[in-house]
Amino acid sequence: MNTPVVPTPPATQPESLIEYPSLFPIKVMGLKVDGLAHAITTIAHAFDPGFDASTIELRESKGGKYLGITVTVTVTSREQLDELYRTLSTHPMVKVVL
């Protein structure tokens, strides 16, 4: 008598590896122009009203043409984090978001 084979359900993956709420560093790069740091700070405040602008880290490229900005924001959900990345990525002064 053959026993029917019952497929094993796939292992469930956690929805996110990030536990919310969480402090999350985001690196933003763009041309070193007036207003870039202010624009990034404004976006960070929009997504995290408690954002502390004194924690921003700035790093110029070797040639001084680009500016890297690291902001650490408190994220409360995957949706918030995704929307923050979209907002930063589509800003006209921003070249790269990591």
MDAnalysis code that builds the backbone (N, CA, C; Angstrom):
import MDAnalysis as mda
import numpy as np

u = mda.Universe.empty(294, n_residues=98, atom_resindex=np.repeat(np.arange(98), 3), trajectory=True)
u.add_TopologyAttr("name", ["N", "CA", "C"] * 98)
u.add_TopologyAttr("resid", np.arange(1, 99))
u.add_TopologyAttr("resname", ["MET", "ASN", "THR", "PRO", "VAL", "VAL", "PRO", "THR", "PRO", "PRO", "ALA", "THR", "GLN", "PRO", "GLU", "SER", "LEU", "ILE", "GLU", "TYR", "PRO", "SER", "LEU", "PHE", "PRO", "ILE", "LYS", "VAL", "MET", "GLY", "LEU", "LYS", "VAL", "ASP", "GLY", "LEU", "ALA", "HIS", "ALA", "ILE", "THR", "THR", "ILE", "ALA", "HIS", "ALA", "PHE", "ASP", "PRO", "GLY", "PHE", "ASP", "ALA", "SER", "THR", "ILE", "GLU", "LEU", "ARG", "GLU", "SER", "LYS", "GLY", "GLY", "LYS", "TYR", "LEU", "GLY", "ILE", "THR", "VAL", "THR", "VAL", "THR", "VAL", "THR", "SER", "ARG", "GLU", "GLN", "LEU", "ASP", "GLU", "LEU", "TYR", "ARG", "THR", "LEU", "SER", "THR", "HIS", "PRO", "MET", "VAL", "LYS", "VAL", "VAL", "LEU"])
u.atoms.positions = np.array([
    [0.846, -1.172, 0.000],
    [0.000, 0.000, 0.000],
    [0.898, 1.244, 0.000],
    [0.627, 2.162, -0.910],
    [1.404, 3.404, -0.993],
    [0.804, 4.465, -0.086],
    [1.696, 5.121, 0.655],
    [1.256, 6.214, 1.515],
    [1.359, 7.503, 0.708],
    [0.317, 8.311, 0.710],
    [0.398, 9.559, -0.055],
    [1.480, 10.477, 0.528],
    [2.157, 11.160, -0.377],
    [3.203, 12.097, 0.039],
    [2.554, 13.457, 0.257],
    [2.742, 13.954, 1.442],
    [2.197, 15.271, 1.775],
    [3.354, 16.264, 1.720],
    [3.250, 17.284, 0.864],
    [4.352, 18.253, 0.780],
    [4.523, 19.018, 2.089],
    [5.762, 19.280, 2.407],
    [6.071, 20.055, 3.600],
    [5.902, 21.537, 3.283],
    [5.168, 22.248, 4.126],
    [5.011, 23.682, 3.831],
    [6.360, 24.398, 3.948],
    [6.557, 25.423, 3.137],
    [7.829, 26.146, 3.203],
    [7.999, 26.816, 4.570],
    [9.244, 26.915, 5.000],
    [9.528, 27.574, 6.268],
    [9.119, 29.045, 6.145],
    [8.526, 29.536, 7.174],
    [8.105, 30.934, 7.124],
    [9.289, 31.839, 7.416],
    [9.394, 32.870, 6.609],
    [10.451, 33.858, 6.769],
    [9.893, 35.008, 7.596],
    [10.704, 35.573, 8.454],
    [10.211, 36.761, 9.152],
    [9.961, 37.874, 8.141],
    [8.952, 38.686, 8.402],
    [8.603, 39.755, 7.479],
    [9.754, 40.742, 7.316],
    [10.509, 40.946, 8.377],
    [11.622, 41.880, 8.339],
    [12.665, 41.442, 9.341],
    [13.924, 41.698, 9.015],
    [14.994, 41.395, 9.953],
    [15.180, 42.541, 10.948],
    [14.493, 43.631, 10.717],
    [14.594, 44.799, 11.587],
    [13.460, 44.745, 12.607],
    [13.792, 44.956, 13.857],
    [12.759, 45.057, 14.880],
    [12.371, 46.521, 15.013],
    [11.071, 46.773, 15.046],
    [10.582, 48.153, 15.126],
    [10.035, 48.425, 16.506],
    [10.178, 49.640, 17.023],
    [10.945, 50.760, 16.478],
    [12.444, 50.493, 16.604],
    [13.208, 51.157, 15.731],
    [14.649, 50.945, 15.693],
    [15.351, 52.197, 15.186],
    [16.553, 52.442, 15.733],
    [17.392, 53.501, 15.172],
    [18.028, 52.942, 13.922],
    [17.911, 53.654, 12.813],
    [18.361, 53.133, 11.526],
    [19.205, 54.176, 10.808],
    [20.493, 53.877, 10.573],
    [21.336, 54.825, 9.844],
    [21.110, 54.718, 8.338],
    [21.014, 55.858, 7.681],
    [20.844, 55.908, 6.233],
    [21.916, 56.831, 5.674],
    [22.629, 56.355, 4.655],
    [23.656, 57.162, 4.006],
    [23.103, 57.726, 2.714],
    [23.298, 59.020, 2.554],
    [22.810, 59.731, 1.372],
    [24.005, 60.429, 0.741],
    [24.121, 60.329, -0.580],
    [25.215, 60.992, -1.280],
    [24.669, 61.876, -2.398],
    [25.319, 63.018, -2.545],
    [24.947, 63.938, -3.607],
    [26.088, 64.885, -3.887],
    [25.920, 65.709, -4.908],
    [26.921, 66.728, -5.193],
    [27.005, 67.659, -3.998],
    [28.201, 68.110, -3.696],
    [28.385, 69.030, -2.570],
    [27.902, 70.416, -3.004],
    [26.638, 70.687, -2.685],
    [26.027, 71.970, -3.038],
    [25.342, 72.544, -1.802],
    [25.192, 73.867, -1.798],
    [24.487, 74.512, -0.700],
    [23.075, 73.943, -0.598],
    [22.664, 73.637, 0.603],
    [21.296, 73.182, 0.833],
    [21.116, 71.683, 0.894],
    [22.114, 70.894, 0.495],
    [21.946, 69.436, 0.507],
    [21.707, 68.924, 1.927],
    [22.570, 69.284, 2.858],
    [22.423, 68.803, 4.236],
    [21.096, 69.261, 4.835],
    [20.703, 70.494, 4.544],
    [19.429, 71.012, 5.059],
    [18.255, 70.210, 4.481],
    [18.303, 69.911, 3.194],
    [17.223, 69.149, 2.554],
    [17.091, 67.765, 3.182],
    [18.222, 67.096, 3.421],
    [18.193, 65.754, 4.013],
    [17.675, 65.825, 5.440],
    [18.099, 66.852, 6.187],
    [17.638, 67.034, 7.556],
    [16.123, 67.260, 7.594],
    [15.617, 68.050, 6.670],
    [14.178, 68.322, 6.600],
    [13.399, 67.035, 6.351],
    [13.887, 66.198, 5.446],
    [13.226, 64.921, 5.157],
    [13.278, 64.014, 6.387],
    [14.437, 63.951, 7.036],
    [14.571, 63.116, 8.240],
    [13.570, 63.551, 9.309],
    [13.428, 64.868, 9.517],
    [12.461, 65.389, 10.500],
    [11.030, 65.033, 10.123],
    [10.724, 65.034, 8.829],
    [9.371, 64.705, 8.379],
    [8.999, 63.267, 8.730],
    [9.972, 62.367, 8.689],
    [9.710, 60.954, 8.964],
    [9.951, 60.581, 10.424],
    [10.738, 61.386, 11.132],
    [11.046, 61.137, 12.536],
    [11.044, 62.477, 13.262],
    [9.877, 62.869, 13.817],
    [9.781, 64.170, 14.478],
    [10.809, 64.353, 15.609],
    [11.303, 63.274, 16.177],
    [12.295, 63.370, 17.241],
    [13.724, 63.329, 16.726],
    [13.900, 63.441, 15.406],
    [15.232, 63.365, 14.808],
    [16.151, 64.428, 15.396],
    [17.352, 64.020, 15.770],
    [18.342, 64.921, 16.361],
    [19.375, 65.284, 15.298],
    [19.273, 66.496, 14.771],
    [20.158, 66.930, 13.684],
    [21.623, 66.965, 14.106],
    [21.899, 66.997, 15.405],
    [23.298, 67.026, 15.852],
    [23.991, 65.683, 15.627],
    [23.231, 64.650, 15.284],
    [23.823, 63.325, 15.050],
    [24.224, 63.103, 13.593],
    [23.963, 64.078, 12.729],
    [24.306, 63.939, 11.310],
    [25.821, 63.827, 11.157],
    [26.238, 62.916, 10.296],
    [27.660, 62.778, 9.965],
    [27.846, 63.200, 8.512],
    [28.820, 64.076, 8.282],
    [29.117, 64.553, 6.934],
    [30.502, 64.072, 6.529],
    [30.625, 63.645, 5.280],
    [31.929, 63.220, 4.771],
    [32.047, 63.633, 3.314],
    [33.062, 64.462, 3.038],
    [33.321, 64.880, 1.662],
    [34.068, 63.785, 0.916],
    [33.861, 63.743, -0.397],
    [34.635, 62.821, -1.226],
    [36.075, 63.313, -1.286],
    [36.946, 62.450, -1.730],
    [38.370, 62.793, -1.790],
    [38.618, 64.070, -2.594],
    [37.916, 64.223, -3.693],
    [38.096, 65.401, -4.534],
    [37.236, 66.581, -4.120],
    [36.350, 66.390, -3.131],
    [35.518, 67.475, -2.650],
    [34.290, 67.772, -3.490],
    [34.025, 66.940, -4.498],
    [32.885, 67.193, -5.380],
    [31.573, 66.669, -4.784],
    [31.649, 65.601, -3.998],
    [30.464, 64.958, -3.440],
    [30.463, 65.058, -1.921],
    [29.256, 64.938, -1.354],
    [29.099, 64.951, 0.092],
    [28.285, 63.736, 0.497],
    [28.800, 62.982, 1.458],
    [28.066, 61.871, 2.040],
    [27.476, 62.326, 3.357],
    [26.215, 62.026, 3.557],
    [25.504, 62.424, 4.772],
    [24.886, 61.179, 5.385],
    [25.202, 60.923, 6.654],
    [24.571, 59.819, 7.365],
    [23.603, 60.395, 8.381],
    [22.344, 59.996, 8.268],
    [21.328, 60.380, 9.240],
    [20.842, 59.111, 9.923],
    [20.639, 59.183, 11.213],
    [20.110, 58.043, 11.952],
    [18.722, 58.420, 12.443],
    [17.725, 57.727, 11.905],
    [16.328, 58.031, 12.226],
    [15.706, 56.870, 12.987],
    [14.676, 57.180, 13.745],
    [13.897, 56.138, 14.416],
    [12.802, 55.716, 13.456],
    [12.848, 54.449, 13.042],
    [11.820, 53.927, 12.138],
    [10.873, 53.047, 12.947],
    [9.595, 53.137, 12.603],
    [8.581, 52.407, 13.356],
    [7.904, 51.303, 12.554],
    [8.173, 51.252, 11.234],
    [7.563, 50.203, 10.410],
    [8.327, 50.070, 9.099],
    [8.127, 48.960, 8.440],
    [8.738, 48.724, 7.131],
    [8.209, 49.734, 6.119],
    [6.918, 50.044, 6.214],
    [6.309, 50.992, 5.293],
    [6.954, 52.377, 5.431],
    [7.188, 52.797, 6.685],
    [7.817, 54.097, 6.918],
    [9.227, 54.116, 6.328],
    [9.983, 53.051, 6.556],
    [11.350, 52.965, 6.049],
    [11.363, 52.965, 4.521],
    [10.471, 52.212, 3.901],
    [10.389, 52.183, 2.436],
    [10.060, 53.558, 1.874],
    [9.122, 54.248, 2.504],
    [8.722, 55.574, 2.025],
    [9.851, 56.590, 2.227],
    [10.591, 56.464, 3.307],
    [11.745, 57.339, 3.545],
    [12.790, 57.146, 2.447],
    [13.090, 55.887, 2.113],
    [14.041, 55.607, 1.029],
    [13.539, 56.177, -0.301],
    [12.244, 56.002, -0.584],
    [11.676, 56.535, -1.834],
    [11.804, 58.061, -1.877],
    [11.481, 58.708, -0.772],
    [11.532, 60.165, -0.714],
    [12.954, 60.664, -0.916],
    [13.910, 60.039, -0.235],
    [15.307, 60.445, -0.391],
    [15.811, 60.160, -1.804],
    [15.496, 58.992, -2.324],
    [16.002, 58.577, -3.652],
    [15.493, 59.454, -4.781],
    [14.302, 60.009, -4.615],
    [13.724, 60.810, -5.686],
    [14.008, 62.302, -5.532],
    [14.706, 62.678, -4.463],
    [15.034, 64.092, -4.278],
    [16.041, 64.498, -5.345],
    [15.857, 65.650, -5.996],
    [16.733, 66.037, -7.110],
    [18.198, 66.261, -6.729],
    [18.505, 66.516, -5.456],
    [19.888, 66.751, -5.055],
    [20.619, 65.454, -4.694],
    [19.871, 64.354, -4.599],
    [20.426, 63.087, -4.121],
    [20.822, 62.196, -5.294],
    [22.040, 61.641, -5.214],
    [22.513, 60.710, -6.246],
    [22.338, 59.264, -5.807],
    [22.631, 58.949, -4.517],
    [22.609, 57.573, -4.024],
    [22.084, 57.549, -2.591],
    [21.296, 56.518, -2.272],
    [20.842, 56.288, -0.901],
    [21.197, 54.853, -0.535],
    [21.880, 54.696, 0.577],
    [22.263, 53.359, 1.055],
    [21.725, 53.128, 2.444],
])
